[in-house]
């Protein structure tokens, strides 16, 4: 199963997409005097929410798709390195 194999690329891209989406579990919260800012995603946050302490109509949330793409690319590099390392170990044994 070389890097030219479609199965290898599906494993790398699919695995990295799953890791990127499940990174939403990681949550960081920052409080200020006027509201709460919540960020989700690891290593780069790509989902943001703001809740105003005084006026509920000022609350908003959204996803930054360019940050999501960068997050997915980072996880693809990690999964690709792990696939290459697994191939190296398998062939050297």
C-alpha positions as CSV (number, residue, x, y, z in Angstrom):
1,X,0.0,0.0,0.0
2,X,2.1,2.9,-1.3
3,X,1.4,6.6,-1.1
4,X,0.0,6.3,-4.6
5,X,-2.8,4.0,-3.4
6,X,-6.2,5.5,-3.2
7,X,-6.9,3.6,0.0
8,X,-3.9,5.3,1.6
9,X,-5.1,8.8,0.6
10,X,-8.6,8.0,1.8
11,X,-7.2,6.9,5.2
12,X,-5.1,10.1,5.5
13,X,-7.9,12.5,4.4
14,X,-10.7,10.7,6.2
15,X,-8.8,10.2,9.4
16,X,-7.7,13.8,9.5
17,X,-11.2,15.0,8.8
18,X,-12.5,12.9,11.7
19,X,-9.8,14.2,14.0
20,X,-10.5,17.8,13.0
21,X,-14.2,17.5,13.6
22,X,-13.8,15.7,16.9
23,X,-11.4,18.4,18.0
24,X,-14.5,20.5,18.7
25,X,-14.6,18.7,22.0
26,X,-11.7,20.9,23.2
27,X,-13.2,24.1,24.5
28,X,-11.5,27.2,25.8
29,X,-13.5,30.0,27.5
30,X,-12.5,33.5,28.2
31,X,-14.6,35.8,30.5
32,X,-14.6,39.5,30.2
33,X,-16.6,42.2,32.0
34,X,-19.2,42.3,29.2
35,X,-19.5,38.7,28.1
36,X,-18.1,35.3,27.5
37,X,-16.0,34.2,24.5
38,X,-16.0,30.5,23.8
39,X,-13.6,28.9,21.3
40,X,-13.6,25.3,20.0
41,X,-11.1,23.3,18.0
42,X,-7.6,22.0,18.5
43,X,-4.8,23.1,17.8
44,X,-6.4,26.1,16.0
45,X,-9.8,27.2,17.2
46,X,-12.3,27.4,14.3
47,X,-15.7,27.7,16.1
48,X,-16.4,30.9,18.1
49,X,-19.3,32.0,20.2
50,X,-19.9,35.2,22.1
51,X,-22.5,35.7,24.8
52,X,-23.2,39.2,26.0
53,X,-23.8,39.4,29.7
54,X,-26.2,42.4,29.4
55,X,-28.1,42.0,26.1
56,X,-29.0,38.6,24.8
57,X,-29.6,39.9,21.3
58,X,-25.9,40.6,20.9
59,X,-25.0,36.9,21.3
60,X,-23.6,35.3,18.2
61,X,-21.7,32.2,17.1
62,X,-20.0,31.1,13.9
63,X,-17.4,28.9,12.2
64,X,-14.3,30.2,10.5
65,X,-13.9,27.9,7.5
66,X,-10.4,28.9,6.6
67,X,-9.3,28.0,10.1
68,X,-11.1,24.7,9.8
69,X,-9.2,24.0,6.5
70,X,-5.9,24.8,8.2
71,X,-6.9,22.6,11.1
72,X,-7.7,19.7,8.7
73,X,-4.4,20.2,6.9
74,X,-2.5,20.0,10.2
75,X,-4.2,16.8,11.1
76,X,-3.6,15.4,7.6
77,X,0.1,16.0,8.1
78,X,0.0,14.2,11.4
79,X,-2.0,11.2,10.0
80,X,0.2,11.1,6.9
81,X,3.4,11.0,9.1
82,X,1.9,8.2,11.2
83,X,1.0,6.2,8.0
84,X,4.5,6.7,6.7
85,X,6.0,5.7,10.0
86,X,3.8,2.6,10.1
87,X,4.9,1.6,6.6
88,X,8.6,2.1,7.6
89,X,8.3,0.0,10.7
90,X,6.4,-2.7,8.8
91,X,9.0,-2.9,6.0
92,X,12.0,-2.8,8.2
93,X,10.8,-5.8,10.3
